[in-house]
Structure formats: structure tokens, C-alpha cells
Amino acid sequence: MATLEISDLHAEVAEEGGETILQGVNLEVSSGEIHALMGPNGSGKSTMAKVIAGHPAYEVTGGDVLLHIDPDEFEGVDIDDDQTTWDLLELEPNERAALGIFLGFQYPAEIEGVTMVNFLRTALNAKLEEREELFEDEDEETADGGDTNEDAAGYDTSPMEGPADEGDVGVAEFQEILAEKMELLDMDEKFAQRYLNAGFSGGEKKQNEVLQAAILEPSIAVLDEIDSGLDIDRLQDVSKGINALRDEQGSGVLQITHYQRILDYVEPDHVHVMIDGEIAKSGGPELAEQLEDKGYDWVREEVYEAA
Amino acid sequence: MSSEDLQDTDTEARFEFKKKESSAFQAEKGLTEETIRVISEDKDEPEWMLQRRLRALEQFQEMPMPDDWPGAPDLSEVDVDEIVPYIRPDIETRGGAENWEDLPEEIQDTFDKLGIPEAEKNALSGVGAQYESEIVYQNMKEQWEEKGVIFCDMDKAVQEHEELVREYFMTKAVPPSDNKFAALHGAIWSGGSFVYVPEDTTVNMPVQAYFRMNSDGMGQFEHTLIIAEPNSEVHYIEGCSAPKYSAFNLHSGGVEVFVKEGAHVQYSTVQNWSKNTYNLNTKRAIAEADATMEWVSGSMGSKATMLYPSTILKGPGATDNHITIAFAGEGQDIDTGAKVYHNAPNTKSTIESKSIAKDGGRTNYRGLVHIADGATDSSTAVECDALMFDNESTSDTMPYMEIEESKVDVAHEATVGKIGDEDVFYLQSRGLDDDDAKQMIVSGFIEPITEELPIEYAVELNRLIELEMEGSLG
């Protein structure tokens, strides 16, 4: 059980005179829950997703982003009682990933020359290694950050695949994991040998984001407009993947969306409306239906009236 | 010689150290006829080779430095008068150091970082390489000799295959008159490889010559001559993918490739020079009808490199492909590219050039595609991609196209990009740290090169770039 706790979060664009985007966000997402975050364009939804993941383009000017973790969920790592709460804002993006934060991108990067299978195995092993280091470093200062000669042992496989024995998950073992997850998402096995997102259609990219979440098994997955630009078949595949994240891995999902459409397939436990960099209103699934009918203006009016 | 003597990586100090060894030539400042005669005599060469050397020397002395090209690397430090005294120490160390421990520490370190096993290290570094290479040659010989394939040291080829060498050596592809450094090479060349593949013969494993680059004394001016008779096929791989220990500050190699009718030659090289080296080479292939020439090269290290492998598509239907990669770090100016002459109809060429610049380094693609009048239905496609790490680094593209025939297909595409923050963040958000994310992007960027190379070279190329990116190569 992990909980992402965002309180009074303020953030602006990280440049001189940068625009203030988040103006005091409060939100709590726990594993096993699906939260939908809705709101008009420019209200700060994507910014919040990126701030959670540690994007350098934004500067946090106030508030906290904490992650509370359950030691039992981290297999093979000794976690002391005082290591269960982490201030994400003090960590690098890869350290946040290691602790179980996943960001599904609206526009994922295309990396030529790097096959999906190589990338995903590298990411999985990097995450496991970083995780050990995070808890070791807290534990004892003498902990060695890793033997630099370790990866100089040579390669058994293609050079692009990295040394066969590097990391916790070997090539053969990983192939199995990947095949299983891809089958779950109805993805063609040829995907594994394609270059990361390069030449993928919009739908394939979104599916790929969900596949990555399935493999990295985050405790909290923030999915930024994972449903935009999908046809109905692909929307169903992606939804199936999101449901599996919660149901089979127990991940918490913060799903950013414009449309009610995906919520027909992925039923949220909570729905939040962000307006002008704040969560203006929260409710259950019925809130999404209201928004579908009435748009966002009535929420805005409600907020201003209350103020 | 103890390793302590060589530990100081300061160029000046190393140079001074080497000078002590070179007392025989101390008095001979500048490149003289006398020097050339000594080299030739030392090698017991036939008179005609001595005469070619002397003629090349004359041409070298007459020609100007290539310093008037737009954007040419600064060669003002290349002091021709200092060149000759640099030769002797290498003769002294012919055969390499006797023990692994005697090698300079930076070389030992590099091999360790590359993760190369001890035996391979010895071969690569030139320790006992003559012994090692004898064995390698011997095995190869037995397999190939039956088919008439020749693969040997270039100096040995002058003795044992004199007629072939006399016909092809710097007469057709790279005459000394080609450029100042080709002339210099013609005068003081030494070592290198000779490859001869008879008609209708396919050498189905790559012919590799990296193990002998350091062992053979004056390898800094090595000459490679490849002759592929009609319908033969060979893949030759040259170079040492580890940094060279060298008191030289000049490497001027020469490569000549003859691809006869219907033959197919691939020449691959991964080379990494010490950061004080000026790397000025001339490489050229002549492709007859329906022949295919492929150049694959990774240029790393050096202070400045000027290298433009070229192919003359002489016969109809001939094809030429170039894949090059260059990496420039702090203080480095890597000026590379390709030249192709389409001199016959139905000829095709592709050039794919990739460069990476970091910490203020400069890369430049300098290319020439010439399509002669009458080379109808020929096509060429040039693609250059540059990747930069920071705002201090620079990358230029200087493609020259001389198209004298209208019935041709010409394409040129160039991209220059900085390693994108969004790309790095994407990988970081998946768990890779900043360095690993950048390394992965660069590995992907050079993937078209690595996939053309045998696995050992691809691995070493990747590792070298990784080490360059960490800034851990001296």
C-alpha cells in the first residue's frame, strides 16, 4: 500500500518570470485506487503530472509531494521504519521511478536505435538497482554505490542489449515477462524489436506507455491523457491495461483525461476537476457524468461563488 | 623502461621521454632524403620503392598545407620539420613493450575499462603481438592459401609479392600527388596490411588487422592495399579500438582498395587516437563495373582529424556505401566525410554520416559527390545527422555536389540536434539516471554503424563512446 500525498503544491515554469501554473494543489492517491483528473485545457493537469515525476522545466515554489510506502511491497530490500515516507521533490526523476512513481506521457519521446526489449529490460534493472541504493544510502553511509567494473565484464548478446548478466533480470527471463505482458495488452510481438516509439502511431504509443507501466509495476501511475487520439478498439485495449494495473498489480492510478469516454471502460473511484491550477471540486464517478453534460463552467462558477 | 617513466600523461613529458630514445635521429631535423634512404634500407626494399619514396618526398616538399579550406582544422602545430625525429622511437619499440606492466598506465586503464581480457589486451596493445600475430596469420594462411588469398604485412608484401605491390602501390588510387599528407605518407610509410583475393573467391570471415597496429613499429604511417579480383568478396577490418600510446603527434595512413568487376569489398575501421594526434589520412577505392564498395568507419580521439574516404565509381553499375561516425570532445576538431565520383552510368552511392559533439568539440561533415557528364541514371543519397550535448559544441555540414549530368537522382538531408531534454527526461522517468539516459540515446544514434560491425568491434565502439562521455579517457 503506497500513498501519494500532494499538499498545497505551487509550481511555475522554471525560467525567469516563468508563469505560475499550480496554485495550491491538494490530492491524495493510494495504490488500488483509480482517480480521474479532469479539467479544461491549460488548467495545469499535465504540469502537475510532470512535477510529480520531476520534470526540470518546472520549479516547485511551495507545498509538498510525499510518497508513503509499505515496506512489505518492496521485495528483497530491507526498509527501516523511518524510510517509509519520501519527499519526492528532493529526488531525481529516476529515484522517484525507483520508488514506484510512473508517468505515462501524452507525447512520449521517440528514441531511434534503441529496441523496446533492450530499453525495457535496462529500465527494469536500473529501477531495481536504484531502489537498493536508495535504501542502502539511508541505512549506512559506507554503502558502496556499486562496483564500476561490474559492467565491464563483457557482453554475451548483441552490444545493444547490454551484458547478458548485468542486472537482476537476465535477457531470457525478461523476454518471457515481456511476451506475457504484451499478450495481455494484445500487442504484436514484433513490437519488442522495434525502436522505442519511433514510427509508432498515436495509438501504439499510448499502448506502449501502458505496457511500460505493466512491466515496471509502479505503486502510483500518473497517466497523462492516455486516451487522446485513440480509436475505439485501441481505447478498449488501453483501458484493459489500466484496469489490470490496478486489479493485478494493485497500482494506484491518477488518470488525466479530457473526456468521459475512457471512464466508460475504466471506472474511477474518485473524480477531480482542476481549474486554474487548483483542484476545484472532487467527487465520485457521477461527477464525471455531470461534467460531460454541463462542461466545466458550472464548476468554475461554483468555486467563485464559494470564494 | 618502467611504467613510472611513462605515467605522466603530459604530452610534452612523453615526447621528451621518447626523444631520449631517438638519439640516432636527433641531428636530422626535418624530412630529408637521407632519412628516407635509411628507412628504405632498414626495410631492405627494392630500388623502385626507394625511388617512389624519394619522389613522394619531393612532392611533399612542394605542396602547400591544406589550410586554406573553409573551416579546415587548425594544423599550424603540425611542424613538418619535427616529423622525422618522431619515427625513430617507434622503430626502437618495434615489437611493442615486452610486458603488459611496461605499458603506460593510461593504456592499461583503458583496456581495463573496456573490459578486454588479458590475452586480447596483449594483442591489442602490441605486447607480444608479433608472436600473437604470427599465430593468427598462420591459422588464416592455411585456410586461405589454398584459395590463393594473400593476407600479410605490407612490408612483407613488398618482398614477397613485389609485382602486385609495384603495380598497385600509390599508382592508381592514391598517388602521392593527391595531397600533401598522401605525399608524406608515400615518403615515410611503413607497415600496414596487404590483402589479395583472387577471382571468384569469397572470404567469408572478416579479415582483421587490429592486433598489429601497435606492434609494427611505424604503424602511424601504415599503408593498406586491398585488391579484390572480379567476383570476389572480402570484409577487411582495420584499426585498434583502444587509444594509442604514441609520442607521435601525426598519423598519416593510406588505404587503397581495388574492387574489380562484380567484386564486393567492405572496409571497416574503428580507431581511437590519443588526444595529441593529428589524424590526416587518405583512403580511396576504385570500383569497376557492378562492383560494390562499402566504407564503415568510427573516428574517435585525436586533436584534429581530416578523413574523407573516397570511391571512384569507374564502371557501370558500381555501388558505393559510406557509413561514418565521428565523436568530438573538448578541444577536438573532427572533420570527416566522404567523396564519391560517379564516372559511369547506373552507379549508385549512399553516404550516412553521424557525428556527436560534446564539451565544446567540433564535428564537421565535409563531403563531395561528383556525377560526371554521361553518368546517366546514377543516384546518390547523402544523409548527415549531428547530435550535440551542449551549447558550447559545434557541428557544421559542408556538402558539395557537382552534378554534370541531368538524368540523375540526387538527395541530401542533414539534421543537427541537441540531445533533447524531453528525451532524457522520458528515459529518466523510467528509471535510468541522467548519464545512462544520454548513453542510451547516443548508442541508439550510432546503431546504424554498430550493426554493420562484427560484435567485438560494436561492443568496443559502444564502450569507447561510453568512456568518452564519462570523460574518463585521457
Contacts between the chains, C-beta under 8 A, distances in Angstrom:
chain1	res1	chain2	res2	distance
A	53	B	425	7.9
A	53	B	429	4.9
A	54	B	428	7.5
A	54	B	429	7.5
A	55	B	425	5.7
A	56	B	421	6.7
A	56	B	425	6.9
A	57	B	421	7.4
A	92	B	428	7.1
A	92	B	433	6.9
A	92	B	434	7.4
A	93	B	425	6.4
A	93	B	428	3.9
A	93	B	429	5.2
A	94	B	428	4.8
A	94	B	429	7.7
A	94	B	430	7.9
A	94	B	431	5.2
A	94	B	432	5.8
A	94	B	433	4.9
A	94	B	434	7.7
A	94	B	437	8.0
A	96	B	429	7.8
A	97	B	428	7.3
A	97	B	429	5.9
A	97	B	430	6.0
A	97	B	431	4.2
A	98	B	431	6.0
A	102	B	429	7.5
A	103	B	429	4.9
A	105	B	426	6.6
A	105	B	429	7.9
A	108	B	426	6.1
A	109	B	420	7.0
A	109	B	422	5.5
A	109	B	423	4.3
A	109	B	425	7.9
A	109	B	426	3.9
A	109	B	427	7.6
A	111	B	423	6.2
A	111	B	426	7.7
A	111	B	427	7.3
A	111	B	440	7.1
A	111	B	441	6.2
A	111	B	444	5.4
A	112	B	444	5.3
A	112	B	445	6.8
A	112	B	447	7.3
A	113	B	443	6.7
A	113	B	444	2.9
A	113	B	445	5.9
A	113	B	446	7.2
A	113	B	447	3.2
A	113	B	448	7.2
A	114	B	440	5.7
A	114	B	441	7.6
A	114	B	443	6.9
A	114	B	444	4.0
A	114	B	447	7.6
A	119	B	427	7.8
A	119	B	430	7.7
A	119	B	440	7.1
A	122	B	432	6.7
A	122	B	436	7.5
A	122	B	440	6.9
A	123	B	427	7.6
A	123	B	430	4.1
A	123	B	431	4.7
A	123	B	432	6.2
A	124	B	431	7.4
A	126	B	430	7.8
A	126	B	431	4.3
A	126	B	432	5.0
A	126	B	433	7.2
A	126	B	436	6.5
A	127	B	430	7.7
A	127	B	431	3.6
A	130	B	431	6.3
A	130	B	433	7.4
A	149	B	112	7.5
A	149	B	115	7.9
A	151	B	115	7.9
A	152	B	112	7.2
A	152	B	113	6.3
A	152	B	114	7.1
A	152	B	115	3.4
A	152	B	463	7.8
A	153	B	115	5.9
A	154	B	115	5.1
A	154	B	117	7.7
A	154	B	459	7.5
A	155	B	455	7.5
A	155	B	459	5.1
A	158	B	455	7.1
A	158	B	458	7.8
A	159	B	450	6.0
A	159	B	455	6.4
A	159	B	458	4.4
A	159	B	459	4.2
A	159	B	461	7.9
A	159	B	462	5.0
A	160	B	443	6.5
A	160	B	447	6.4
A	160	B	450	6.8
A	160	B	451	7.9
A	160	B	458	7.9
A	160	B	462	7.8
A	195	B	444	7.0
A	196	B	444	7.8
A	212	B	430	6.6
A	216	B	430	6.8
A	216	B	431	7.0
